[in-house]
Every structure is written in C-alpha cells, then in structure tokens.
Amino acid sequence: MWNDSRINYECKKIFIKEGYKVEDIEMFEVLYEDCYETPWVMCRHKDAWYQAELMKFYISLIPVNVRQFNRHFIALPADDRGGPDTYNDYDSILFKGQANFHSIVANSAKSMGKYTGEGRPVWDTAWWRDAVDTNATALMNPTSLISMEECFGQTTVLAIMFFQGHGIGQDRTPEVRKIEPLLWKYRVRYGLLFLVSWSRFCVERLLEDSPVGLPDQLPDIEA
C-alpha cells in the first residue's frame, strides 16, 4: 500500500472526471536510474490493462530529458466514450485500455515542447511553423494535421526513432523523405533532449508533483 493509503490530487481528479471511484486507484512510484533524486508517482485503475510493471517499463523507454517534464502517468481501463485514448493533462499523461506507445510518447513530448520554446511552446515559434510549412507538407499521419501541437508530438516520436538509429521506413511513413528536413532542423535545436546514453540523465525532476493526502483530505472535484 502506497504512502499509508494516500493518493495524489491529479489521480483523484482524473478518476472522478473519467467516471471512476477513487477507491479503485492503485498508487505506486518508480525511481529510474537515469533520474536518481526523485521518483515518478504513477497510478492505475485496478482493472486497467496496463499493469504497474508494464507502465514502469514503457515509461522508461521515453528519453529522460523528455520524460523529466511529465508529472505523473495514469492508466485507466478502455471505454467507449469517444475521444483520444491518450492525452496530456497539465503535464500528466493519461492512457486508456491498450493505448499504443507511440501515442504515449507523443503526449509526453508536448510537455517538453511547452517548456523549451524560449518563452512559448515550440509549436508557437516562428521557426517551427516555417519548418512545418516548408518541409512537412505531407506530414506523418492524420493526427499531426489536427494542430501544430499535435504535429510537434508526432514529429518528436519520429525524431526519437530517427536519431537513435531505428530509422523510419516508408511502410510506417510513406512520405518520410518530405519530413526529413524538418527532423534535421529539429535535431539542430533540440537533439540532445531526446538522445539516450549513459551520459544523459537528470539530477532532479523539473516540475513539482501533485499534492498528496487521504482521499477525503484532497479538494473536491466536480465530475
């Protein structure tokens, strides 16, 4: 039992907003070797498809200098309410059912983009908009066409794969050649953030965790 049955406010808020009971929250924390001062506090619904160990493993695959901008990771069961299976809620990443890893990384990256754009989100900067307009007319998938923010998240997933040597085959992104110039511009500015090696680590998390308390001690939330 985590922290004497305490939960955090973010998990309580998400569970109530999504129509679940706070009694079904399972809290846990993970201390990764690449960020050794402060653990990530995570939670899951007791019936969520993502078990704690699988969450721990998948989140470890997000480069630490992207992950350090995320507060919490939250797993819920699948539902039929429509809307995205994964989303970013004030830098906490929520995923439902068997949400795919691509979407988890893309939503994680939105937090990095929000705080590293020289006073504004990266997707609101002139260089990003110009690069997208000039070099990524095809873009990579339908989600990237929704907004510049979604385009940034989707592009970051490809950039991580591309510059870690995994490559981007045309079977995954048929018009990848049209996207490569954008990826190279991205690397010039932010490449170190999504590289993974034994020399890349964070000493501490950059954002404060959500407040913790017993369920009835935390502020009420309207469903």
Secondary structure, DSSP 4 states (H G I P E B T S, - for coil): -GGGG-EEHHHHHHHHHTT--GGGEEEEEE--TTB-SSPEEEEEETT-SS-HHHHHHHHHTS-HHHHTT--EEEEE---SS-S-SEEEETTEEEEETT--HHHHHHHHHHHHHHHSSSSS-GGGSHHHHHHHHHH-SS-SSGGGGS-HHHHHHHHHHHHHHHHTT----TTT-TTHHHHHHHHHHHHHHHGGGG--STT--BSS-SSPPPPEE-GGGSPP---
